Amino acid sequence: MYDLIRKPFHEEVIFNKIAEYLGVQYIYAEPENLADIELIASEPEELKPQDLLVMPLEWVRAVHQAAVQVDAELILELIKQIPDSNFNLAEGLTDFVDNFCFDEIIELTET
């Protein structure tokens, strides 16, 4: 073992470490149209505690408790209750769960 990559794992870091230790070079495909470029360039908005105000306090507490218990399945079930109009909130929380960022969820729901 020559190095350490901490959670949450980021694809770019893993590929850079592979390149560093194995000397590989990556060839990336070019996007074929403008829509592909926009999808690649768009960064998800950072979630803030006030983004949770659209949900009932009991729901926020349930998400917090599920994050403390590292219960990804329960958090994903709770995310399904988010209205479609709050897509960024649902997407951001899902991204946290997918990347094992339970500490971030706890921090977000503490206030």
Gaussian input, Z-matrix of N, CA and C with variables (Angstrom, degrees):
# hf/3-21g

backbone

0 1
 N
 C     1     B1
 C     2     B2     1     A1
 N     3     B3     2     A2     1     D1
 C     4     B4     3     A3     2     D2
 C     5     B5     4     A4     3     D3
 N     6     B6     5     A5     4     D4
 C     7     B7     6     A6     5     D5
 C     8     B8     7     A7     6     D6
 N     9     B9     8     A8     7     D7
 C    10    B10     9     A9     8     D8
 C    11    B11    10    A10     9     D9
 N    12    B12    11    A11    10    D10
 C    13    B13    12    A12    11    D11
 C    14    B14    13    A13    12    D12
 N    15    B15    14    A14    13    D13
 C    16    B16    15    A15    14    D14
 C    17    B17    16    A16    15    D15
 N    18    B18    17    A17    16    D16
 C    19    B19    18    A18    17    D17
 C    20    B20    19    A19    18    D18
 N    21    B21    20    A20    19    D19
 C    22    B22    21    A21    20    D20
 C    23    B23    22    A22    21    D21
 N    24    B24    23    A23    22    D22
 C    25    B25    24    A24    23    D23
 C    26    B26    25    A25    24    D24
 N    27    B27    26    A26    25    D25
 C    28    B28    27    A27    26    D26
 C    29    B29    28    A28    27    D27
 N    30    B30    29    A29    28    D28
 C    31    B31    30    A30    29    D29
 C    32    B32    31    A31    30    D30
 N    33    B33    32    A32    31    D31
 C    34    B34    33    A33    32    D32
 C    35    B35    34    A34    33    D33
 N    36    B36    35    A35    34    D34
 C    37    B37    36    A36    35    D35
 C    38    B38    37    A37    36    D36
 N    39    B39    38    A38    37    D37
 C    40    B40    39    A39    38    D38
 C    41    B41    40    A40    39    D39
 N    42    B42    41    A41    40    D40
 C    43    B43    42    A42    41    D41
 C    44    B44    43    A43    42    D42
 N    45    B45    44    A44    43    D43
 C    46    B46    45    A45    44    D44
 C    47    B47    46    A46    45    D45
 N    48    B48    47    A47    46    D46
 C    49    B49    48    A48    47    D47
 C    50    B50    49    A49    48    D48
 N    51    B51    50    A50    49    D49
 C    52    B52    51    A51    50    D50
 C    53    B53    52    A52    51    D51
 N    54    B54    53    A53    52    D52
 C    55    B55    54    A54    53    D53
 C    56    B56    55    A55    54    D54
 N    57    B57    56    A56    55    D55
 C    58    B58    57    A57    56    D56
 C    59    B59    58    A58    57    D57
 N    60    B60    59    A59    58    D58
 C    61    B61    60    A60    59    D59
 C    62    B62    61    A61    60    D60
 N    63    B63    62    A62    61    D61
 C    64    B64    63    A63    62    D62
 C    65    B65    64    A64    63    D63
 N    66    B66    65    A65    64    D64
 C    67    B67    66    A66    65    D65
 C    68    B68    67    A67    66    D66
 N    69    B69    68    A68    67    D67
 C    70    B70    69    A69    68    D68
 C    71    B71    70    A70    69    D69
 N    72    B72    71    A71    70    D70
 C    73    B73    72    A72    71    D71
 C    74    B74    73    A73    72    D72
 N    75    B75    74    A74    73    D73
 C    76    B76    75    A75    74    D74
 C    77    B77    76    A76    75    D75
 N    78    B78    77    A77    76    D76
 C    79    B79    78    A78    77    D77
 C    80    B80    79    A79    78    D78
 N    81    B81    80    A80    79    D79
 C    82    B82    81    A81    80    D80
 C    83    B83    82    A82    81    D81
 N    84    B84    83    A83    82    D82
 C    85    B85    84    A84    83    D83
 C    86    B86    85    A85    84    D84
 N    87    B87    86    A86    85    D85
 C    88    B88    87    A87    86    D86
 C    89    B89    88    A88    87    D87
 N    90    B90    89    A89    88    D88
 C    91    B91    90    A90    89    D89
 C    92    B92    91    A91    90    D90
 N    93    B93    92    A92    91    D91
 C    94    B94    93    A93    92    D92
 C    95    B95    94    A94    93    D93
 N    96    B96    95    A95    94    D94
 C    97    B97    96    A96    95    D95
 C    98    B98    97    A97    96    D96
 N    99    B99    98    A98    97    D97
 C   100   B100    99    A99    98    D98
 C   101   B101   100   A100    99    D99
 N   102   B102   101   A101   100   D100
 C   103   B103   102   A102   101   D101
 C   104   B104   103   A103   102   D102
 N   105   B105   104   A104   103   D103
 C   106   B106   105   A105   104   D104
 C   107   B107   106   A106   105   D105
 N   108   B108   107   A107   106   D106
 C   109   B109   108   A108   107   D107
 C   110   B110   109   A109   108   D108
 N   111   B111   110   A110   109   D109
 C   112   B112   111   A111   110   D110
 C   113   B113   112   A112   111   D111
 N   114   B114   113   A113   112   D112
 C   115   B115   114   A114   113   D113
 C   116   B116   115   A115   114   D114
 N   117   B117   116   A116   115   D115
 C   118   B118   117   A117   116   D116
 C   119   B119   118   A118   117   D117
 N   120   B120   119   A119   118   D118
 C   121   B121   120   A120   119   D119
 C   122   B122   121   A121   120   D120
 N   123   B123   122   A122   121   D121
 C   124   B124   123   A123   122   D122
 C   125   B125   124   A124   123   D123
 N   126   B126   125   A125   124   D124
 C   127   B127   126   A126   125   D125
 C   128   B128   127   A127   126   D126
 N   129   B129   128   A128   127   D127
 C   130   B130   129   A129   128   D128
 C   131   B131   130   A130   129   D129
 N   132   B132   131   A131   130   D130
 C   133   B133   132   A132   131   D131
 C   134   B134   133   A133   132   D132
 N   135   B135   134   A134   133   D133
 C   136   B136   135   A135   134   D134
 C   137   B137   136   A136   135   D135
 N   138   B138   137   A137   136   D136
 C   139   B139   138   A138   137   D137
 C   140   B140   139   A139   138   D138
 N   141   B141   140   A140   139   D139
 C   142   B142   141   A141   140   D140
 C   143   B143   142   A142   141   D141
 N   144   B144   143   A143   142   D142
 C   145   B145   144   A144   143   D143
 C   146   B146   145   A145   144   D144
 N   147   B147   146   A146   145   D145
 C   148   B148   147   A147   146   D146
 C   149   B149   148   A148   147   D147
 N   150   B150   149   A149   148   D148
 C   151   B151   150   A150   149   D149
 C   152   B152   151   A151   150   D150
 N   153   B153   152   A152   151   D151
 C   154   B154   153   A153   152   D152
 C   155   B155   154   A154   153   D153
 N   156   B156   155   A155   154   D154
 C   157   B157   156   A156   155   D155
 C   158   B158   157   A157   156   D156
 N   159   B159   158   A158   157   D157
 C   160   B160   159   A159   158   D158
 C   161   B161   160   A160   159   D159
 N   162   B162   161   A161   160   D160
 C   163   B163   162   A162   161   D161
 C   164   B164   163   A163   162   D162
 N   165   B165   164   A164   163   D163
 C   166   B166   165   A165   164   D164
 C   167   B167   166   A166   165   D165
 N   168   B168   167   A167   166   D166
 C   169   B169   168   A168   167   D167
 C   170   B170   169   A169   168   D168
 N   171   B171   170   A170   169   D169
 C   172   B172   171   A171   170   D170
 C   173   B173   172   A172   171   D171
 N   174   B174   173   A173   172   D172
 C   175   B175   174   A174   173   D173
 C   176   B176   175   A175   174   D174
 N   177   B177   176   A176   175   D175
 C   178   B178   177   A177   176   D176
 C   179   B179   178   A178   177   D177
 N   180   B180   179   A179   178   D178
 C   181   B181   180   A180   179   D179
 C   182   B182   181   A181   180   D180
 N   183   B183   182   A182   181   D181
 C   184   B184   183   A183   182   D182
 C   185   B185   184   A184   183   D183
 N   186   B186   185   A185   184   D184
 C   187   B187   186   A186   185   D185
 C   188   B188   187   A187   186   D186
 N   189   B189   188   A188   187   D187
 C   190   B190   189   A189   188   D188
 C   191   B191   190   A190   189   D189
 N   192   B192   191   A191   190   D190
 C   193   B193   192   A192   191   D191
 C   194   B194   193   A193   192   D192
 N   195   B195   194   A194   193   D193
 C   196   B196   195   A195   194   D194
 C   197   B197   196   A196   195   D195
 N   198   B198   197   A197   196   D196
 C   199   B199   198   A198   197   D197
 C   200   B200   199   A199   198   D198
 N   201   B201   200   A200   199   D199
 C   202   B202   201   A201   200   D200
 C   203   B203   202   A202   201   D201
 N   204   B204   203   A203   202   D202
 C   205   B205   204   A204   203   D203
 C   206   B206   205   A205   204   D204
 N   207   B207   206   A206   205   D205
 C   208   B208   207   A207   206   D206
 C   209   B209   208   A208   207   D207
 N   210   B210   209   A209   208   D208
 C   211   B211   210   A210   209   D209
 C   212   B212   211   A211   210   D210
 N   213   B213   212   A212   211   D211
 C   214   B214   213   A213   212   D212
 C   215   B215   214   A214   213   D213
 N   216   B216   215   A215   214   D214
 C   217   B217   216   A216   215   D215
 C   218   B218   217   A217   216   D216
 N   219   B219   218   A218   217   D217
 C   220   B220   219   A219   218   D218
 C   221   B221   220   A220   219   D219
 N   222   B222   221   A221   220   D220
 C   223   B223   222   A222   221   D221
 C   224   B224   223   A223   222   D222
 N   225   B225   224   A224   223   D223
 C   226   B226   225   A225   224   D224
 C   227   B227   226   A226   225   D225
 N   228   B228   227   A227   226   D226
 C   229   B229   228   A228   227   D227
 C   230   B230   229   A229   228   D228
 N   231   B231   230   A230   229   D229
 C   232   B232   231   A231   230   D230
 C   233   B233   232   A232   231   D231
 N   234   B234   233   A233   232   D232
 C   235   B235   234   A234   233   D233
 C   236   B236   235   A235   234   D234
 N   237   B237   236   A236   235   D235
 C   238   B238   237   A237   236   D236
 C   239   B239   238   A238   237   D237
 N   240   B240   239   A239   238   D238
 C   241   B241   240   A240   239   D239
 C   242   B242   241   A241   240   D240
 N   243   B243   242   A242   241   D241
 C   244   B244   243   A243   242   D242
 C   245   B245   244   A244   243   D243
 N   246   B246   245   A245   244   D244
 C   247   B247   246   A246   245   D245
 C   248   B248   247   A247   246   D246
 N   249   B249   248   A248   247   D247
 C   250   B250   249   A249   248   D248
 C   251   B251   250   A250   249   D249
 N   252   B252   251   A251   250   D250
 C   253   B253   252   A252   251   D251
 C   254   B254   253   A253   252   D252
 N   255   B255   254   A254   253   D253
 C   256   B256   255   A255   254   D254
 C   257   B257   256   A256   255   D255
 N   258   B258   257   A257   256   D256
 C   259   B259   258   A258   257   D257
 C   260   B260   259   A259   258   D258
 N   261   B261   260   A260   259   D259
 C   262   B262   261   A261   260   D260
 C   263   B263   262   A262   261   D261
 N   264   B264   263   A263   262   D262
 C   265   B265   264   A264   263   D263
 C   266   B266   265   A265   264   D264
 N   267   B267   266   A266   265   D265
 C   268   B268   267   A267   266   D266
 C   269   B269   268   A268   267   D267
 N   270   B270   269   A269   268   D268
 C   271   B271   270   A270   269   D269
 C   272   B272   271   A271   270   D270
 N   273   B273   272   A272   271   D271
 C   274   B274   273   A273   272   D272
 C   275   B275   274   A274   273   D273
 N   276   B276   275   A275   274   D274
 C   277   B277   276   A276   275   D275
 C   278   B278   277   A277   276   D276
 N   279   B279   278   A278   277   D277
 C   280   B280   279   A279   278   D278
 C   281   B281   280   A280   279   D279
 N   282   B282   281   A281   280   D280
 C   283   B283   282   A282   281   D281
 C   284   B284   283   A283   282   D282
 N   285   B285   284   A284   283   D283
 C   286   B286   285   A285   284   D284
 C   287   B287   286   A286   285   D285
 N   288   B288   287   A287   286   D286
 C   289   B289   288   A288   287   D287
 C   290   B290   289   A289   288   D288
 N   291   B291   290   A290   289   D289
 C   292   B292   291   A291   290   D290
 C   293   B293   292   A292   291   D291
 N   294   B294   293   A293   292   D292
 C   295   B295   294   A294   293   D293
 C   296   B296   295   A295   294   D294
 N   297   B297   296   A296   295   D295
 C   298   B298   297   A297   296   D296
 C   299   B299   298   A298   297   D297
 N   300   B300   299   A299   298   D298
 C   301   B301   300   A300   299   D299
 C   302   B302   301   A301   300   D300
 N   303   B303   302   A302   301   D301
 C   304   B304   303   A303   302   D302
 C   305   B305   304   A304   303   D303
 N   306   B306   305   A305   304   D304
 C   307   B307   306   A306   305   D305
 C   308   B308   307   A307   306   D306
 N   309   B309   308   A308   307   D307
 C   310   B310   309   A309   308   D308
 C   311   B311   310   A310   309   D309
 N   312   B312   311   A311   310   D310
 C   313   B313   312   A312   311   D311
 C   314   B314   313   A313   312   D312
 N   315   B315   314   A314   313   D313
 C   316   B316   315   A315   314   D314
 C   317   B317   316   A316   315   D315
 N   318   B318   317   A317   316   D316
 C   319   B319   318   A318   317   D317
 C   320   B320   319   A319   318   D318
 N   321   B321   320   A320   319   D319
 C   322   B322   321   A321   320   D320
 C   323   B323   322   A322   321   D321
 N   324   B324   323   A323   322   D322
 C   325   B325   324   A324   323   D323
 C   326   B326   325   A325   324   D324
 N   327   B327   326   A326   325   D325
 C   328   B328   327   A327   326   D326
 C   329   B329   328   A328   327   D327
 N   330   B330   329   A329   328   D328
 C   331   B331   330   A330   329   D329
 C   332   B332   331   A331   330   D330

   B1=1.4426
   B2=1.5228
   B3=1.3216
   B4=1.4483
   B5=1.5174
   B6=1.3125
   B7=1.4605
   B8=1.5250
   B9=1.3139
   B10=1.4553
   B11=1.5185
   B12=1.3182
   B13=1.4619
   B14=1.5192
   B15=1.3196
   B16=1.4587
   B17=1.5266
   B18=1.3178
   B19=1.4559
   B20=1.5077
   B21=1.2893
   B22=1.4599
   B23=1.5235
   B24=1.3231
   B25=1.4416
   B26=1.5214
   B27=1.3169
   B28=1.4596
   B29=1.5174
   B30=1.3127
   B31=1.4576
   B32=1.5290
   B33=1.3110
   B34=1.4645
   B35=1.5379
   B36=1.3202
   B37=1.4666
   B38=1.5267
   B39=1.3164
   B40=1.4674
   B41=1.5272
   B42=1.3422
   B43=1.4585
   B44=1.5326
   B45=1.3261
   B46=1.4649
   B47=1.5233
   B48=1.3248
   B49=1.4671
   B50=1.5232
   B51=1.3280
   B52=1.4644
   B53=1.5257
   B54=1.3322
   B55=1.4639
   B56=1.5225
   B57=1.3296
   B58=1.4574
   B59=1.5305
   B60=1.3297
   B61=1.4623
   B62=1.5260
   B63=1.3295
   B64=1.4625
   B65=1.5224
   B66=1.3258
   B67=1.4573
   B68=1.5186
   B69=1.3185
   B70=1.4633
   B71=1.5262
   B72=1.3193
   B73=1.4520
   B74=1.5129
   B75=1.3247
   B76=1.4525
   B77=1.5187
   B78=1.3134
   B79=1.4599
   B80=1.5257
   B81=1.3204
   B82=1.4558
   B83=1.5161
   B84=1.3192
   B85=1.4616
   B86=1.5210
   B87=1.3053
   B88=1.4583
   B89=1.5313
   B90=1.3391
   B91=1.4697
   B92=1.5259
   B93=1.3354
   B94=1.4648
   B95=1.5182
   B96=1.3215
   B97=1.4633
   B98=1.5215
   B99=1.3132
   B100=1.4530
   B101=1.5245
   B102=1.3203
   B103=1.4675
   B104=1.5263
   B105=1.3262
   B106=1.4590
   B107=1.5240
   B108=1.3248
   B109=1.4629
   B110=1.5183
   B111=1.3330
   B112=1.4669
   B113=1.5225
   B114=1.3255
   B115=1.4626
   B116=1.5196
   B117=1.3186
   B118=1.4481
   B119=1.5204
   B120=1.3268
   B121=1.4595
   B122=1.5261
   B123=1.3103
   B124=1.4635
   B125=1.5138
   B126=1.2954
   B127=1.4557
   B128=1.5142
   B129=1.3223
   B130=1.4592
   B131=1.5261
   B132=1.3238
   B133=1.4588
   B134=1.5224
   B135=1.3233
   B136=1.4553
   B137=1.5248
   B138=1.3167
   B139=1.4591
   B140=1.5189
   B141=1.3160
   B142=1.4618
   B143=1.5271
   B144=1.3381
   B145=1.4675
   B146=1.5248
   B147=1.3328
   B148=1.4689
   B149=1.5334
   B150=1.3413
   B151=1.4601
   B152=1.5319
   B153=1.3278
   B154=1.4668
   B155=1.5239
   B156=1.3312
   B157=1.4630
   B158=1.5235
   B159=1.3261
   B160=1.4647
   B161=1.5309
   B162=1.3269
   B163=1.4656
   B164=1.5245
   B165=1.3389
   B166=1.4706
   B167=1.5330
   B168=1.3117
   B169=1.4589
   B170=1.5371
   B171=1.3235
   B172=1.4678
   B173=1.5278
   B174=1.3243
   B175=1.4564
   B176=1.5270
   B177=1.3371
   B178=1.4637
   B179=1.5240
   B180=1.3240
   B181=1.4738
   B182=1.5202
   B183=1.3256
   B184=1.4672
   B185=1.5298
   B186=1.3352
   B187=1.4673
   B188=1.5245
   B189=1.3181
   B190=1.4629
   B191=1.5315
   B192=1.3209
   B193=1.4635
   B194=1.5284
   B195=1.3277
   B196=1.4662
   B197=1.5276
   B198=1.3371
   B199=1.4680
   B200=1.5267
   B201=1.3309
   B202=1.4679
   B203=1.5304
   B204=1.3217
   B205=1.4688
   B206=1.5332
   B207=1.3280
   B208=1.4681
   B209=1.5333
   B210=1.3243
   B211=1.4568
   B212=1.5258
   B213=1.3147
   B214=1.4611
   B215=1.5200
   B216=1.3211
   B217=1.4611
   B218=1.5272
   B219=1.3272
   B220=1.4612
   B221=1.5266
   B222=1.3322
   B223=1.4657
   B224=1.5217
   B225=1.3204
   B226=1.4680
   B227=1.5229
   B228=1.3215
   B229=1.4683
   B230=1.5289
   B231=1.3240
   B232=1.4611
   B233=1.5258
   B234=1.3078
   B235=1.4685
   B236=1.5227
   B237=1.3116
   B238=1.4745
   B239=1.5278
   B240=1.3213
   B241=1.4616
   B242=1.5320
   B243=1.3163
   B244=1.4672
   B245=1.5291
   B246=1.3333
   B247=1.4740
   B248=1.5313
   B249=1.3276
   B250=1.4627
   B251=1.5247
   B252=1.3180
   B253=1.4682
   B254=1.5307
   B255=1.3185
   B256=1.4613
   B257=1.5234
   B258=1.3137
   B259=1.4587
   B260=1.5282
   B261=1.3395
   B262=1.4701
   B263=1.5225
   B264=1.3265
   B265=1.4642
   B266=1.5228
   B267=1.3153
   B268=1.4687
   B269=1.5269
   B270=1.3187
   B271=1.4629
   B272=1.5276
   B273=1.3293
   B274=1.4618
   B275=1.5230
   B276=1.3227
   B277=1.4676
   B278=1.5311
   B279=1.3223
   B280=1.4646
   B281=1.5172
   B282=1.3306
   B283=1.4585
   B284=1.5285
   B285=1.3303
   B286=1.4694
   B287=1.5322
   B288=1.3213
   B289=1.4689
   B290=1.5296
   B291=1.3240
   B292=1.4668
   B293=1.5246
   B294=1.3270
   B295=1.4712
   B296=1.5261
   B297=1.3302
   B298=1.4694
   B299=1.5299
   B300=1.3233
   B301=1.4703
   B302=1.5312
   B303=1.3094
   B304=1.4563
   B305=1.5222
   B306=1.3322
   B307=1.4683
   B308=1.5252
   B309=1.3320
   B310=1.4484
   B311=1.5297
   B312=1.3300
   B313=1.4588
   B314=1.5245
   B315=1.3200
   B316=1.4691
   B317=1.5207
   B318=1.3209
   B319=1.4620
   B320=1.5254
   B321=1.3245
   B322=1.4623
   B323=1.5159
   B324=1.3297
   B325=1.4689
   B326=1.5291
   B327=1.3233
   B328=1.4572
   B329=1.5294
   B330=1.3106
   B331=1.4569
   B332=1.4974
   A1=107.55
   A2=116.17
   A3=121.70
   A4=113.74
   A5=117.11
   A6=119.41
   A7=109.50
   A8=115.07
   A9=121.43
   A10=108.40
   A11=115.94
   A12=121.61
   A13=106.22
   A14=116.01
   A15=120.99
   A16=111.67
   A17=115.19
   A18=121.16
   A19=108.83
   A20=120.53
   A21=125.81
   A22=110.31
   A23=116.06
   A24=121.25
   A25=109.76
   A26=115.80
   A27=120.98
   A28=107.67
   A29=115.29
   A30=122.54
   A31=111.74
   A32=117.16
   A33=121.67
   A34=111.44
   A35=116.73
   A36=120.95
   A37=110.25
   A38=116.65
   A39=120.62
   A40=110.40
   A41=117.02
   A42=120.04
   A43=111.65
   A44=117.10
   A45=119.69
   A46=111.57
   A47=117.23
   A48=120.41
   A49=111.09
   A50=117.12
   A51=120.61
   A52=109.37
   A53=116.43
   A54=120.59
   A55=110.88
   A56=116.52
   A57=121.37
   A58=111.52
   A59=117.08
   A60=120.26
   A61=114.60
   A62=116.85
   A63=118.85
   A64=113.08
   A65=116.02
   A66=119.76
   A67=114.58
   A68=117.91
   A69=120.05
   A70=110.50
   A71=115.44
   A72=121.97
   A73=107.44
   A74=115.91
   A75=120.85
   A76=110.37
   A77=115.41
   A78=122.23
   A79=106.09
   A80=115.39
   A81=120.69
   A82=110.51
   A83=116.34
   A84=121.70
   A85=109.61
   A86=116.42
   A87=122.06
   A88=108.56
   A89=117.50
   A90=119.58
   A91=109.78
   A92=115.53
   A93=119.74
   A94=113.44
   A95=117.18
   A96=117.67
   A97=110.71
   A98=116.17
   A99=122.31
   A100=112.08
   A101=118.22
   A102=120.94
   A103=110.53
   A104=117.39
   A105=120.77
   A106=110.94
   A107=116.94
   A108=121.27
   A109=110.20
   A110=117.46
   A111=121.25
   A112=110.88
   A113=118.07
   A114=120.80
   A115=110.72
   A116=117.36
   A117=121.15
   A118=110.47
   A119=116.84
   A120=121.49
   A121=113.33
   A122=117.78
   A123=118.73
   A124=111.35
   A125=115.87
   A126=122.96
   A127=108.33
   A128=118.43
   A129=118.63
   A130=109.89
   A131=115.26
   A132=119.49
   A133=109.70
   A134=115.54
   A135=120.80
   A136=108.99
   A137=115.93
   A138=120.06
   A139=110.68
   A140=114.71
   A141=121.87
   A142=107.83
   A143=117.51
   A144=119.48
   A145=113.27
   A146=118.02
   A147=119.33
   A148=112.22
   A149=117.97
   A150=120.82
   A151=111.14
   A152=116.13
   A153=120.95
   A154=112.95
   A155=117.36
   A156=120.95
   A157=113.01
   A158=117.24
   A159=120.33
   A160=111.41
   A161=116.24
   A162=120.85
   A163=109.93
   A164=117.35
   A165=120.68
   A166=111.34
   A167=116.09
   A168=122.33
   A169=111.35
   A170=116.89
   A171=120.31
   A172=110.68
   A173=116.20
   A174=121.13
   A175=109.88
   A176=116.86
   A177=121.30
   A178=109.74
   A179=116.53
   A180=120.06
   A181=111.16
   A182=117.21
   A183=121.11
   A184=110.73
   A185=116.99
   A186=120.37
   A187=109.70
   A188=116.25
   A189=120.97
   A190=110.43
   A191=116.21
   A192=120.35
   A193=111.22
   A194=117.07
   A195=120.88
   A196=110.55
   A197=117.22
   A198=120.57
   A199=110.25
   A200=117.01
   A201=120.59
   A202=109.77
   A203=116.07
   A204=121.25
   A205=112.56
   A206=116.56
   A207=123.34
   A208=110.02
   A209=115.32
   A210=122.27
   A211=109.53
   A212=115.51
   A213=121.57
   A214=112.02
   A215=116.90
   A216=120.42
   A217=111.40
   A218=117.10
   A219=120.43
   A220=110.74
   A221=117.14
   A222=119.58
   A223=109.87
   A224=117.49
   A225=120.26
   A226=111.51
   A227=117.34
   A228=120.48
   A229=110.81
   A230=116.62
   A231=120.74
   A232=111.11
   A233=117.38
   A234=121.30
   A235=110.72
   A236=117.60
   A237=121.27
   A238=111.58
   A239=117.80
   A240=121.71
   A241=112.57
   A242=117.53
   A243=121.17
   A244=108.58
   A245=117.48
   A246=119.92
   A247=111.54
   A248=116.01
   A249=121.60
   A250=112.12
   A251=116.83
   A252=120.38
   A253=111.91
   A254=117.61
   A255=122.54
   A256=110.49
   A257=115.01
   A258=122.44
   A259=111.88
   A260=117.85
   A261=120.42
   A262=111.83
   A263=116.98
   A264=120.77
   A265=110.14
   A266=116.21
   A267=120.23
   A268=110.97
   A269=116.14
   A270=120.38
   A271=111.48
   A272=116.65
   A273=120.55
   A274=112.34
   A275=116.47
   A276=120.09
   A277=110.90
   A278=116.34
   A279=120.13
   A280=110.43
   A281=116.70
   A282=120.70
   A283=110.86
   A284=116.69
   A285=120.10
   A286=110.47
   A287=117.07
   A288=120.96
   A289=110.10
   A290=116.47
   A291=120.49
   A292=112.38
   A293=116.48
   A294=121.05
   A295=112.60
   A296=116.18
   A297=122.32
   A298=112.50
   A299=116.76
   A300=122.61
   A301=110.39
   A302=116.31
   A303=120.17
   A304=111.99
   A305=117.30
   A306=120.08
   A307=111.01
   A308=117.20
   A309=120.85
   A310=110.89
   A311=116.58
   A312=120.32
   A313=110.10
   A314=116.49
   A315=120.60
   A316=109.60
   A317=116.73
   A318=121.05
   A319=111.27
   A320=116.33
   A321=121.21
   A322=112.18
   A323=116.33
   A324=120.54
   A325=113.68
   A326=118.38
   A327=121.06
   A328=112.75
   A329=116.43
   A330=119.40
   A331=109.53
   D1=124.89
   D2=-177.37
   D3=-111.50
   D4=-12.78
   D5=-173.80
   D6=-156.40
   D7=173.36
   D8=-178.94
   D9=-138.05
   D10=134.87
   D11=174.36
   D12=-119.87
   D13=122.76
   D14=-177.01
   D15=-87.84
   D16=153.56
   D17=173.41
   D18=-73.28
   D19=149.46
   D20=-3.42
   D21=-74.21
   D22=139.78
   D23=-179.24
   D24=-71.60
   D25=135.83
   D26=176.00
   D27=-116.17
   D28=130.64
   D29=-175.78
   D30=-51.12
   D31=-44.60
   D32=-177.38
   D33=-60.46
   D34=-41.93
   D35=-179.15
   D36=-65.66
   D37=-43.83
   D38=179.97
   D39=-61.76
   D40=-47.34
   D41=179.93
   D42=-63.81
   D43=-37.72
   D44=177.91
   D45=-64.50
   D46=-39.84
   D47=178.59
   D48=-66.98
   D49=-39.83
   D50=177.39
   D51=-61.51
   D52=-44.72
   D53=179.09
   D54=-63.18
   D55=-40.81
   D56=-178.41
   D57=-62.40
   D58=-46.49
   D59=-173.83
   D60=-89.31
   D61=-26.22
   D62=-178.88
   D63=-106.60
   D64=-8.57
   D65=178.63
   D66=71.05
   D67=21.46
   D68=179.42
   D69=-79.79
   D70=156.46
   D71=174.18
   D72=-123.68
   D73=141.55
   D74=-177.13
   D75=-103.66
   D76=142.10
   D77=175.42
   D78=-113.42
   D79=119.01
   D80=-177.22
   D81=-102.14
   D82=139.21
   D83=177.43
   D84=-73.48
   D85=146.02
   D86=177.19
   D87=-84.16
   D88=140.71
   D89=175.10
   D90=-62.04
   D91=141.67
   D92=-176.47
   D93=-84.44
   D94=-23.79
   D95=180.00
   D96=-146.89
   D97=172.65
   D98=-175.34
   D99=-62.35
   D100=-35.25
   D101=-179.56
   D102=-61.83
   D103=-39.34
   D104=178.17
   D105=-64.58
   D106=-39.59
   D107=179.07
   D108=-63.24
   D109=-43.06
   D110=-179.88
   D111=-64.08
   D112=-38.58
   D113=179.07
   D114=-66.24
   D115=-39.60
   D116=179.85
   D117=-68.45
   D118=-40.02
   D119=-174.33
   D120=-77.84
   D121=-22.58
   D122=-174.37
   D123=-75.96
   D124=127.56
   D125=176.86
   D126=-99.81
   D127=138.67
   D128=176.27
   D129=-64.99
   D130=143.94
   D131=179.04
   D132=-68.57
   D133=142.94
   D134=178.35
   D135=-72.49
   D136=132.69
   D137=-179.96
   D138=-77.20
   D139=143.85
   D140=177.35
   D141=-125.14
   D142=155.30
   D143=179.99
   D144=-53.79
   D145=-34.63
   D146=-178.93
   D147=-67.55
   D148=-18.21
   D149=176.11
   D150=-65.22
   D151=-23.56
   D152=-178.72
   D153=-81.41
   D154=-8.45
   D155=-176.57
   D156=-64.05
   D157=-15.66
   D158=178.88
   D159=-75.11
   D160=-12.88
   D161=-177.33
   D162=-108.34
   D163=152.22
   D164=178.33
   D165=-62.35
   D166=151.34
   D167=-179.26
   D168=-58.23
   D169=-37.50
   D170=179.19
   D171=-62.25
   D172=-37.61
   D173=179.18
   D174=-65.38
   D175=-45.30
   D176=179.74
   D177=-61.25
   D178=-42.13
   D179=178.18
   D180=-63.59
   D181=-38.42
   D182=179.25
   D183=-65.89
   D184=-40.86
   D185=177.14
   D186=-63.98
   D187=-43.15
   D188=179.52
   D189=-59.53
   D190=-48.97
   D191=-178.66
   D192=-63.64
   D193=-39.37
   D194=178.26
   D195=-64.76
   D196=-36.62
   D197=178.22
   D198=-68.89
   D199=-40.03
   D200=177.38
   D201=-60.42
   D202=-37.34
   D203=-179.96
   D204=-86.41
   D205=0.59
   D206=-178.11
   D207=52.69
   D208=48.30
   D209=-179.16
   D210=-102.89
   D211=85.05
   D212=-176.77
   D213=-61.02
   D214=-41.44
   D215=-178.32
   D216=-60.50
   D217=-43.67
   D218=179.74
   D219=-65.60
   D220=-41.64
   D221=178.86
   D222=-61.75
   D223=-43.20
   D224=179.00
   D225=-63.18
   D226=-36.39
   D227=175.41
   D228=-65.10
   D229=-41.63
   D230=178.73
   D231=-66.63
   D232=-35.67
   D233=178.30
   D234=-61.02
   D235=-33.18
   D236=179.25
   D237=-61.49
   D238=-20.00
   D239=-179.85
   D240=-81.85
   D241=-10.01
   D242=-179.94
   D243=-71.27
   D244=130.17
   D245=179.21
   D246=-60.04
   D247=149.38
   D248=-179.81
   D249=-57.56
   D250=-27.24
   D251=-179.10
   D252=-68.99
   D253=-13.78
   D254=178.77
   D255=-110.77
   D256=49.23
   D257=-177.11
   D258=-57.37
   D259=-40.84
   D260=-177.95
   D261=-61.88
   D262=-37.99
   D263=177.88
   D264=-64.83
   D265=-48.42
   D266=-179.91
   D267=-61.81
   D268=-43.41
   D269=-179.37
   D270=-65.59
   D271=-42.82
   D272=-179.31
   D273=-64.42
   D274=-44.34
   D275=178.89
   D276=-66.31
   D277=-40.46
   D278=177.84
   D279=-61.91
   D280=-40.63
   D281=177.47
   D282=-62.07
   D283=-41.94
   D284=176.65
   D285=-58.86
   D286=-46.65
   D287=-179.16
   D288=-63.44
   D289=-46.45
   D290=-178.43
   D291=-61.00
   D292=-28.24
   D293=-178.46
   D294=-103.86
   D295=14.38
   D296=176.70
   D297=58.42
   D298=36.92
   D299=-178.69
   D300=-94.80
   D301=56.84
   D302=-177.69
   D303=-68.00
   D304=-31.95
   D305=176.59
   D306=-61.37
   D307=-38.45
   D308=178.73
   D309=-66.11
   D310=-38.60
   D311=177.71
   D312=-65.52
   D313=-42.67
   D314=178.38
   D315=-60.37
   D316=-46.79
   D317=-179.70
   D318=-62.33
   D319=-40.71
   D320=-179.50
   D321=-65.35
   D322=-36.40
   D323=-174.81
   D324=-95.59
   D325=-0.63
   D326=-178.58
   D327=-66.03
   D328=-39.18
   D329=-176.40
   D330=-79.81

